[in-house]
């Protein structure tokens, strides 16, 4: 009989899918943070201060 508990068929595909989903989630969180008003204002101030003589 085939031992289903030790069958690793498809495990690489599942690991790849989990990594892709994790990266997409992290990207979504970073985008949500960066488009918030407070972070946007802080980044704008940093850029303006850096470009000011």
Backbone as JSON, one array per atom type, in Angstrom:
{
  "sequence": "XXXXXXXXXXXXXXXXXXXXXXXXXXXXXXXXXXXXXXXXXXXXXXXXXXXXX",
  "N": [[0.82, -1.19, 0.0], [0.29, 2.29, -0.5], [1.9, 4.81, 1.29], [0.38, 7.43, 2.53], [0.95, 9.36, 4.4], [3.61, 9.97, 4.25], [4.01, 10.88, 1.74], [5.33, 13.16, -0.45], [4.54, 14.41, -2.72], [3.92, 17.19, -4.67], [4.61, 18.98, -2.69], [6.51, 20.97, -3.08], [5.22, 22.71, -4.82], [3.16, 23.63, -3.17], [4.64, 24.93, -1.18], [5.79, 26.95, -2.74], [3.48, 28.33, -3.53], [2.57, 29.24, -1.02], [4.67, 30.97, -0.34], [4.42, 32.9, -2.36], [1.86, 33.89, -1.78], [2.35, 34.94, 0.76], [4.21, 36.94, 0.14], [2.61, 38.6, -1.45], [0.72, 39.4, 0.44], [2.38, 40.81, 2.24], [3.24, 42.85, 0.52], [0.79, 44.13, 0.05], [0.21, 45.1, 2.62], [2.36, 46.87, 2.97], [1.82, 48.72, 0.91], [-0.62, 49.74, 1.83], [0.28, 51.0, 4.14], [2.04, 52.92, 3.07], [0.36, 54.59, 1.57], [-1.09, 55.86, 3.44], [-2.16, 58.85, 5.12], [-0.47, 60.02, 7.11], [2.06, 58.8, 6.76], [2.54, 59.45, 4.12], [2.7, 62.25, 4.29], [4.95, 62.48, 5.93], [6.95, 61.3, 4.32], [6.89, 63.08, 2.17], [7.76, 65.42, 3.44], [10.36, 64.63, 4.15], [11.52, 64.31, 1.61], [11.26, 66.9, 0.55], [12.82, 68.32, 2.41], [15.29, 67.13, 1.88], [15.81, 67.97, -0.7], [15.93, 70.68, -0.49], [17.93, 73.64, -0.49]],
  "CA": [[0.0, 0.0, 0.0], [0.99, 3.57, -0.57], [1.85, 5.5, 2.57], [0.0, 8.81, 2.23], [1.5, 10.28, 5.39], [4.99, 10.33, 3.9], [4.03, 11.26, 0.32], [5.66, 14.58, -0.57], [4.19, 14.87, -4.06], [3.27, 18.5, -4.68], [4.99, 19.83, -1.56], [7.23, 22.14, -3.59], [4.21, 23.62, -5.35], [2.47, 24.24, -2.03], [5.58, 25.87, -0.57], [5.89, 28.09, -3.64], [2.22, 29.08, -3.43], [2.55, 29.93, 0.27], [5.62, 32.09, -0.42], [3.83, 33.93, -3.22], [0.76, 34.51, -1.03], [2.95, 35.74, 1.82], [4.79, 38.14, -0.47], [1.5, 39.46, -1.86], [0.17, 39.98, 1.66], [3.33, 41.81, 2.72], [3.15, 43.98, -0.41], [-0.46, 44.84, 0.31], [0.35, 45.84, 3.88], [3.27, 48.0, 2.73], [1.11, 49.72, 0.12], [-1.59, 50.38, 2.72], [1.01, 51.91, 5.03], [2.63, 54.03, 2.33], [-0.65, 55.53, 1.07], [-1.76, 56.54, 4.56], [-1.87, 60.28, 5.13], [0.66, 60.36, 7.96], [3.31, 58.35, 6.14], [2.71, 60.25, 2.91], [3.16, 63.57, 4.71], [6.33, 62.35, 6.44], [7.83, 61.08, 3.17], [6.95, 64.33, 1.41], [8.62, 66.33, 4.2], [11.75, 64.16, 4.02], [11.98, 64.6, 0.24], [11.4, 68.36, 0.42], [14.0, 68.72, 3.2], [16.5, 66.64, 1.22], [16.05, 68.72, -1.93], [16.06, 72.1, -0.18], [19.33, 74.05, -0.31]],
  "C": [[0.87, 1.25, 0.0], [0.83, 4.3, 0.76], [1.61, 6.99, 2.32], [0.58, 9.81, 3.23], [2.89, 10.76, 5.03], [5.13, 10.7, 2.43], [4.26, 12.76, 0.22], [5.37, 15.12, -1.96], [3.44, 16.2, -3.95], [3.7, 19.42, -3.56], [5.74, 21.08, -2.02], [6.24, 23.17, -4.13], [3.47, 24.34, -4.23], [3.38, 25.27, -1.36], [5.72, 27.13, -1.43], [4.64, 28.96, -3.54], [2.14, 29.85, -2.12], [3.51, 31.12, 0.27], [5.06, 33.23, -1.25], [2.7, 34.64, -2.48], [1.3, 35.38, 0.1], [3.55, 37.03, 1.29], [3.7, 39.11, -0.9], [0.87, 40.14, -0.64], [1.08, 41.08, 2.2], [3.3, 43.06, 1.82], [1.91, 44.8, -0.19], [-0.4, 45.67, 1.59], [1.26, 47.05, 3.68], [2.6, 49.1, 1.91], [0.1, 50.46, 0.99], [-0.91, 51.37, 3.66], [1.49, 53.14, 4.27], [1.59, 55.02, 1.81], [-1.42, 56.2, 2.2], [-1.3, 58.0, 4.6], [-0.64, 60.64, 5.95], [1.98, 59.98, 7.32], [3.58, 59.17, 4.88], [3.24, 61.64, 3.25], [4.61, 63.51, 5.19], [7.31, 62.15, 5.29], [7.98, 62.36, 2.33], [7.87, 65.32, 2.11], [10.09, 65.92, 4.07], [12.31, 64.51, 2.65], [12.19, 66.1, 0.06], [12.62, 68.84, 1.19], [15.31, 68.3, 2.52], [16.84, 67.47, -0.02], [16.21, 70.22, -1.7], [17.53, 72.45, -0.01], [19.63, 74.47, 1.12]]
}
